[in-house]
Structures are given as C-alpha cells and as structure tokens.
Amino acid sequence: MSTPEKTILIAFSPGLHEPWGSDAAVIRNAWPDESAEPRIERVALSDLTAMAMERDEPHTLSGVTLLVGLGPDVAASDANRLIDNLRNLLVPGVVLYASRHASLSAMQGDGLILRPADTDLRRVAVELFALCERQGAVDTLQRELKIAHAVQGGVSGEMSRIHDELSMAATIQRETLPKRLPSRPGIECGVIFRPAAYVSGDIYDIAEIDERRIGFFIADAVGHGVPAALLTMVISRTLGIRAGSGDTFTSPRETIARLNDEMVRMQQGKARFATAVFGTLDTTSLTLTLTSAGHPPPLLIRRGLIQELPVEGPLLGVFENEPFEQRTFALEPGDTLLLYSDGFETAFPDEDADVWKPNQGSRRYLDYLRRLSWPSLDSDLKLEQTFDELATYLDNNAGSLHQVDDVTAVAISLQSTAGASRADAA
C-alpha cells in the first residue's frame, strides 16, 4: 500500500532573505524519509492570504502543510490576521518571521510552529515532516468531527420533534381532565395533579351525574411515559362519568368490570395493567358507593381522624370476568373523602434515613396527612386551603424536580349544609 504524497506549500514574502538559495532543495535534502519526498509548490504570499480568508467547504488549504516566510515588508496587522486565519482553519505549517514580527511567537499553536527567519531550514524540514505525518490523523479527526456535528444536528432536530410531540401529548391529555369541578352548596372538591414527566400515567375525573349524584374516579396505569398515558385515554373513555345520566348510569362495580374486560380484550402480547377507584356520592342522603381495583384504599377524614375505607379488588387488565366488590358507606357533614395515586408512597422521603432511596415506597404520607388541618364543622377552613398546603409541600419536597412517580389526589369535602335535606329526601 503506497503512502499518500505529502504536499508542502511555500509562500515567502519578497523581502525575506533566503540564505540557502533554493529552500525547496534544502527541504528535500533534509527530509527524513528519502523514499517519500514531498511535493513542493510555491505560491505568492498575497495568494496564500486570500486563500486563508476564504470560507468555502471543503477549504482550498486542506491537505497541505505550509512553509510561510514573513519578511519585514509585511505589515504587522496583515501578519497577525494571516496567522489567526490559519489557526482557525487548522492548517499546519511552519512560519518564519523577521525580527520586527517577533511578537508573533505568542500565537504559536493549533498546528502552527513559529520560528525566527534565521532558523536552519534543515530543522524546519524535520518539523514539516512531523506535521505532515500527523496531518493524516488530524484530517481523519476533522472528518469525524464533521460527521459528529451532522449527527448531533440530526439528533438535536429529532429531540426537538420528540419534545414538540410530547408537549402536544401532554396538552391533549390535560384536555381530557375536567375543566371545572362540581360546585354545589355544601360540597367542595379539590384536585392535585403532578405528572412525573410530560405525560402522566394517572388520570382522574369528577363530575355531576345528575342533580343528586356526583361521580368520580382516579386511576393509575402501571408504568410511565407515553404507553401509560395512552392507557389512561382508554380508562377515561371507558369509565366515562359524563356519558351516563339518570337511570342509564351503571353502578361503580359494573363500570369497573366493563373497564377490566375492555383492557383484557385489547391486550396483544404485552399486558398493560392499571389500578382504579370508582365511586358515586349521593349528596342528598350522603351515601358513598365505591369499587376498587388494586388501588390504594380511599381515606375518610372525620373530625381530624383518618381511616382507610375497606374496599378491595383485583388489578385491572389481568383476567376477564373478574368479580369486583362494591361497598356503601354513610358519610356525615364535615367529612372529607380523599383518593390518591401510589405516587404518594414515593413523594414523602424518610427523614431519618441517611440516603433517600426514591424507589422505595413508604406510608409516611399518612403521618403528614394527619398533621394537616382539614375542613370540619368546627372551623371555617376550606378544602382549597388544605390542598394548597399539600401541593406546596409536594412541590418543595426533596426530589420534586425529578419525581419518581406521578402524584394525583382527588378530594370531596362535605360542609355543614350538606345532607341537611337527608330526612326530607327519605
């Protein structure tokens, strides 16, 4: 395999003295590799200056090594500009300068070697040889760098496209959430929704079914990101609180069973699971009806005490025709019902641990919820105030910038006027 020919481009200013006569001959005679003498070409210094100022691609100076002579007739500004351009272009070479340009020595670097004009050309020949030998590697690196820049540009463009698509997905998902919460005398509703990323694997809804009943659900698709978010669209469509009204509205148990069968039927090789709690509240009789599917138990907050409502059920999307439990509870004015996703288990780090391991869930959120002030018959506190405090804690909590899981909470609080007409309705 033949070695590529080395090219030396010589450009001397007319005023530079050449004590050895033919500089090309001296370089060839002193060239360390006699079997591969370089090809030497001459060019006027003015032409070299013009080539160094060009910015075409590929550059006209690529693949050559320079021997430049700057005599006393060259203006200092022109000499500085030439050296600067050659360095920017990463063109290797040796620059010989007259004594009046001694300050140029400080500009050595990026493949340029600067020597006084009286430097022995035989030494210069060795330096040119070394520069030529390394230039192959430099050219390869430059080509790879250009490829890397092109790839980086492609990756950057692809990342921008993905960012735009995920932002749009997040917007679409939020559009499926309720625009407003039910507003009835004696009833206050609150929501906290904190996706861990662009889109959330949590979904919720709370809406009026009819003039007496409010329907609500919270669901958590197992997993994260877009697949989980797409599954929440199926969940929201199937549960569909707003789709039913009056006598056509199915019970929570029937609704959850329908969702489970739909999820099982849509599985194609890879199972997708979810948890959920679906319920209705009769605002006249204060009767709460719940069905759960593998979800964390709802909490009933009554007179400052928190208790878990015992309603259980299998995970959604595992087996078709699963039996789901439906339970009914009697509420009282002043009660607050709280539903939440399992993101709460990782949103409250262990204060006593030396190192918080974010993937390890805990039930410390219950301790915090017990310390919160909740609406009651003995105070004018609103659910909005309690949820504002809870949301602030979550936002300021360790790890809130890099949440491990989506965090969602839905609450319904019964004020003193709620259920006032229970006896009349009976």
N, C-alpha and C positions, 0 to 999 in steps of 0.2 A: 504494500500500500504506500503510495507516494505521499510525501509530506507537502502540504499546501505551500505555495510560494509566498514568501514574505515580501511586502512592499514597503519601501521607505520613501516617503515624500519629503524632499528637501526644499525649503524656502528660506533664502537668505536675503536680507536687505542689502542693497548695493553698497552701503557704507561699512559693512562688516568685513574686516581684514581676514583673509584666508591664508594663513602662513604655510599651509601644506600644499597649496596649489589645488589639486583635484581632491576635494573632500570625499567624493564618491569612491575614488580609488583607495583612499586610506581606509574607509569603512569596509570595503570588500576585503582588503588585505588583512584587516584586523578581525574579520568576522569569525567567531569561534567555531562555527560549523562549516567547514570547507565544502562539504557535499551539498549544501543547500544555501548558496549565496543569495542574498536578497535582490529583488528587482528594485532599482533605484530610479526615481523620477524627480524631475525638477519642476518647480512652479514659482511664479513670481509671488513675493510676499503679499502684494496687493490682492492677487487672486486667492491666496490662502485666506486672507482676511475676509474677502467676500464670501468664500465657501463656509467659513466658520459662522457667519451671520445668517446663513440660510437655515430654514426650519422645515425643509421638505423631508418626507419619510419614504423610503429609507434615506438617511443622510449621505451626502456625497463623500464625506470623510470616513465613513465606516469601513473597517477592514484594512486601514493603513496605519503606519507608525510614522510620526513626524520627526524631522530634524529641522528646527527653526532657528535662524540667526537674526537677532535684533540688534542692529548697529546703532551708533549714536545719532543717526539721522532720523530714527523713528521717534515720534512724539511719545512722551510718557503715557498720555491718555490712550493713544492707539495701542501701545504695548499692553497696558492693563486690560483694555477691552478684549484684545485678542486672547490673552491668557484666560480671562474669565469665560469667554465663549467656548474655548477648547475644553476647559474643565467641565462646563455644563454639558457638553456633548460627549464627555468621557472618551476623548480621543487621546491615545497615549503618545508620548514623544519626549524628546529632549530639546529644551530651549536654551540656546546660548545667548547671553545678553552682554552688551557693552557695559562699561563701568558706570555710566550715567543711569543705567537701569538696575543697579544693584538691589534696589528695594523690591524688585520682582521675586527675589528668592523666598520672600514670605508667602508667595502664592503657590508654592510647590504643593503638589498633592493631586489626587484623583487621576493618577496615571501620568502626570507631567513631572519631569525632572528638570530643574532649572540649574544651569551651570554658567560660570563666567565664560566669556568669549575665548579666553586663552586656554580653556581645558583641552587636554590632549584628546584628539579625535579617536585615538585607539581605545581610550577609556570609554568615550562616547559610543563607539561601536559595540562594546560589550554591553553597555546599558540598553542600547537599541535592540540588541539580540534578546536580552532578558524580557524587554517589553513585548517584542514580537512573540516570544514563546508563551507568554502568559495571555496574550490577546485572544487566543482561541477560547480559553476558558471564560474570559470576560465577555466575548461575543455570545457564547452559549448562555451565560447568565443573563445577558441583556435580552436575548430571545425568550428565555424562560420567564423573565420579568414581564415582558410584554404580554406573553400568554397569560401570566398570573393576573395582570391588570385587566385583560379582556374577560377572564373567568370571573374576577371579582366584580366587574361591571355587570356580568350576566347574573351572578348570584345576588348582587345588590338589587338589580331590577326584579328578580324573582321574589326576593324578600319583600320588596315594596308591593308587589302584586299580592302576595300572601297576606301582608298587613292590611291592604285595602279590602281583600275578600273577608278576612276575619272581622274587620271593623264593620263591614256590611252585615255579616252573620250576627254579630252582637246587636246591631241595630234591629235586625229582623226579630231576633229572639226577644228583645225588650218590648217590641211592639205587640207580642203575644201576651204580655203581662197586663194586668188590669190598669187602665188609665186612672181610675179613681176607685176608692174603697167605699163599701156601703156606708151610708150615713142615715142613721135612724135615731130617734130620740132614745136616750139611754144606752146606746150601743156605740162603742168606739173601737176602731180597727187600726192595727199598725203592722208595718212590714219592714224588714231589713233584708236586703238582697246584695250580697257581696261575692261576685264571681271571682274565682282564683285566677282566671285568665280572661281572654277576650270574651269567650262564651262560657256559659255555666252548665253544669250537669244537674243543677237544681231547677225546679220550676214550681210555681205556686199560682193559685188563683183564689179569689174570694169575691163572691157576687151575690146579689139578691136573686133567689129562685122565684119567689112570689111575695105577696105582701106580708106573709108571716115568717117565711124561712129564708135563712142565709146559708148558702153552700160554700164550702172551702176545701182546698186540698193543698198538700205540699208533697212533692215527690223528688227523689234523688236517683238519677241514673248512675249505675255503678261505672266508675271510670272518670276520665277527664277529657277536656277538649271537645273537638268537633263531633266525634262519634257520640259522646254522651249528650251533647247539645241537640243533635239530631233526634236522639231518642226522646228527649223532653218534648219535642214537637209532636211525636206520636202520642205521648202521655197526655199532653194538653188537649189534643184533638179528641181523644177517646173519652177522657173524663168529662170535658165539655159542660161545665156548670151552666153556662148561658144557653146551651142547646135545649135544656128541659125547662118546663114551666108547668105549674099546676099539677094535675093528676098524671101527666106524662113523665114526670121526673122519677127516675128509678132510685131505689134505695142505695146507700153507700156500699152495702155488700154486693149488690148486683152490678153496680158501676165498677167496682174494683175487680170483680170476677170477669167482667167483659174486657177490661184492660189487660188482665193477665192472659186470657185466651188469645187476644189480638197480638200480644207480644210473643207468645209461643208460636203462633202461626207464621209470624213474619221472620222468625229465625231461619237463617240459611247457612248452616255450617258453623257459624260462630255465635254463641249465645250472648245475648245482651240482657242484663238484669237491672232491676230497679226496686226501690222501696217507696212506699207512699202511705199517707194517711188521708182518708177522705171522710168528710163529715157534713152534717147539717145541724143547724141550730134553729129551733122554733123560738122566735123572740117573744112570743106571747106566753107560752107555757114554760119557757126556759128549759126545754128538753134538748139534750145534746145526744146525737146519734153518730157513732164513729165506727169505722172499719180500718184496720191497719194491715199493711203488707210488708212485714220485715222492717218497719221504720222505728226510729227511737220513739218511746212512748210519749204521748202528749202530756203536758203538765197542767194541772189545775192549781191556780194560786188563789187561796181563800184566806182572808184575814191574816195575810202575811206568811202563811204556811204554804209550802209547795209539796204537792203529792203527784205521783205518776199515775195516770189513769190506766188500769189494767186491760188493755186491748192489744191482742197479738194476731199475727197472721203470717203465712209463708211469703217468701220472696217472690216478686213478680217476674214472670218470664221463664220459670223453671219447668213446671208441669201444667198441662191443660186441665181444666175442670177441677181446679183446687177448691176446697171449701174455705171460705173466709168467714171469720167471726164478725158479728155486728153487735155492739153494745150500746145501751142507752144510759145516760146519766142525767140526774136532775141538778141544775145549776141554781145559784142564788144571786140576787143583786149584790154587786161588789166583787163577784168572781171574775177572774181573768183566765182564759184558755190560751196556752202557748204551745205552738207547734214549731219544730226546728229541725234542721238537717244535721247529719252527723259531723258536719264541719265544725260544730261547736266543740266536739271532743278534741280537736287539734288546735282550736283557736285560743285555748287557755293553757299556757305552758305551766309546768310545775315550778313554782317559785323556789322550792327547796333544792332542786336539782342543780348540780354544778354546770352541766351542759344539757340544754334542752334538745331532746330528740323529737323533731316536729312530726315524725310519722307515728309516734306513739300517742294514742288517744288516752284521754283521762276524763273523769267525771267532775273535774274541778269547776266546770261551768255551773254545776248545781250550787256550789258554795257561793259563787258570785251572784247568781240569780236570787239566792236567799237574802243576800245583803242589799239588793236593790229595793227601792221603795216602789210599791205597786199601788194602783188605784184601789180605793176601798170606800166603804160607806162613811168612814170616819174622817176622810180627807177630801180636799178638792183637787188632788193630784190627777193629772190626765195621763192616759197611756202614752201619748206623744212625748211627754217629758221623760217617762221611764225609758222609752225606746231611744230617745236622743242620747241619754246617758249610756245605754248599752251599745249603741252604734259608735259613740266616741271611744269607749273602751276598746272595742274591736279594731277601730282604725288606728289607735295609738299602741295597740298591743304588740309585743315582740313578734316579728315575722309577718306583720300585716302587709308589708310591701311584697312579700313572696309567700302568699297564703299557700298552705299545703292543700287545702280543700275549699270548695265553695261553701259559703256561710249564708244561710237563709233562715229567717224566723217570721212567723205569722202569728198574730195575737188578736183575740177578741175580748174586750172588756165590757162587763155589764155594769152600768151605772145604777144609781138608786131608783131611777124611774123605770128601769127595765123590769118586766114582769108584773107591773102594777095592775095590769088588767087580767092576770092569770085566773083569778077567781071568776071574773066575768066571762072569760073565754070558756071556762069549764061549764 
